[in-house]
């Protein structure tokens, strides 16, 4: 069966999108979150600081160590969120999961300095 894209979400003003701070970061560590069957805890380097970001990708990869050292895109200006006793300080851009297909990280096409902004 062929993939059929979901309908586009409603239009938003550019000023709304411009509020989202998307940055490149390097995943420097990945740990399992105790008692969670889907969450992992990543330590991500954004150049001038590191953050803890939780993502529900535990079942999407046989070897989570394969993403250590990988640069990816993250939203860094979301309010901190408590999940399974841990605090997440951002969101990983992970493509495909919502559409029921094997997911992939949103990554830059070439190495960039950590902390570089999208947009």
C-alpha positions as CSV (number, residue, x, y, z in Angstrom):
1,X,0.0,0.0,0.0
2,X,1.4,3.4,-1.0
3,X,1.9,6.2,1.6
4,X,-0.8,8.9,1.5
5,X,0.3,12.1,3.2
6,X,-2.0,13.5,5.9
7,X,-3.9,16.8,5.1
8,X,-2.0,20.0,5.8
9,X,-2.7,21.6,9.1
10,X,-4.6,25.0,9.1
11,X,-2.6,28.0,8.0
12,X,-0.8,30.0,10.7
13,X,0.7,33.5,10.5
14,X,4.4,33.7,9.9
15,X,4.8,35.5,13.2
16,X,3.5,32.4,15.0
17,X,6.1,30.1,13.3
18,X,8.8,32.7,13.9
19,X,8.4,32.2,17.6
20,X,9.6,28.6,17.4
21,X,13.3,28.3,18.0
22,X,14.7,25.4,16.0
23,X,18.4,24.6,16.5
24,X,21.1,22.1,15.5
25,X,22.4,20.1,18.4
26,X,24.7,17.0,18.7
27,X,23.4,14.1,20.7
28,X,26.2,13.3,23.1
29,X,24.5,10.7,25.3
30,X,21.4,8.5,25.2
31,X,20.0,6.8,28.3
32,X,16.9,4.7,28.9
33,X,14.3,6.2,31.1
34,X,13.5,3.7,33.9
35,X,9.9,2.3,33.8
36,X,9.2,3.7,30.3
37,X,8.9,1.4,27.3
38,X,9.3,4.3,24.8
39,X,11.2,7.3,26.3
40,X,14.9,7.9,26.1
41,X,16.8,10.7,27.8
42,X,19.3,12.4,25.5
43,X,22.0,14.9,26.5
44,X,22.3,17.3,23.6
45,X,25.1,19.8,23.0
46,X,24.0,23.2,21.6
47,X,27.4,24.8,21.6
48,X,27.1,27.1,24.6
49,X,25.2,24.7,26.8
50,X,23.8,21.1,27.0
51,X,20.2,20.2,27.6
52,X,18.3,17.1,28.6
53,X,15.7,16.2,25.9
54,X,13.3,13.3,26.2
55,X,12.0,11.5,23.1
56,X,9.7,8.5,22.6
57,X,12.1,6.7,20.3
58,X,13.2,3.7,22.3
59,X,11.2,1.2,20.1
60,X,12.2,2.9,16.9
61,X,15.9,1.7,16.9
62,X,17.5,-1.6,17.8
63,X,20.7,0.2,18.9
64,X,20.2,3.6,20.5
65,X,23.9,4.2,20.6
66,X,23.8,4.7,16.8
67,X,22.5,8.2,17.3
68,X,25.2,9.3,19.7
69,X,27.4,11.8,17.9
70,X,24.6,12.6,15.4
71,X,23.5,16.2,14.7
72,X,19.8,16.7,14.6
73,X,17.2,19.5,14.8
74,X,15.5,20.4,18.1
75,X,12.9,22.9,19.3
76,X,14.6,24.6,22.2
77,X,12.1,27.2,23.5
78,X,9.3,24.9,24.7
79,X,8.4,25.0,28.4
80,X,10.2,22.3,30.3
81,X,8.0,19.2,30.6
82,X,7.9,16.5,33.2
83,X,7.7,12.9,31.9
84,X,8.3,9.7,33.9
85,X,10.1,11.7,36.7
86,X,12.4,13.4,34.2
87,X,12.4,16.9,32.8
88,X,12.6,17.5,29.1
89,X,14.0,20.8,28.0
90,X,13.1,20.7,24.3
91,X,11.8,18.5,21.5
92,X,13.6,16.3,18.9
93,X,12.4,16.6,15.3
94,X,11.7,12.9,14.5
95,X,10.0,12.3,11.1
96,X,7.6,9.6,10.1
97,X,6.3,8.3,13.5
98,X,3.0,10.2,13.3
99,X,2.4,8.7,9.9
100,X,3.1,5.2,11.0
101,X,6.3,4.7,9.1
102,X,9.8,3.9,10.3
103,X,11.1,7.2,11.7
104,X,14.1,9.2,10.9
105,X,15.9,12.1,12.6
106,X,15.7,15.5,10.9
107,X,19.4,16.2,10.3
108,X,21.5,18.9,8.6
109,X,22.9,17.8,5.2
110,X,26.4,18.7,6.4
111,X,28.1,19.3,9.8
112,X,27.2,22.7,11.3
113,X,28.2,24.4,14.5
114,X,26.0,23.3,17.4
115,X,23.4,26.0,18.2
116,X,22.9,27.2,14.6
117,X,19.3,28.3,14.1
118,X,16.8,27.1,11.5
119,X,14.9,29.5,9.4
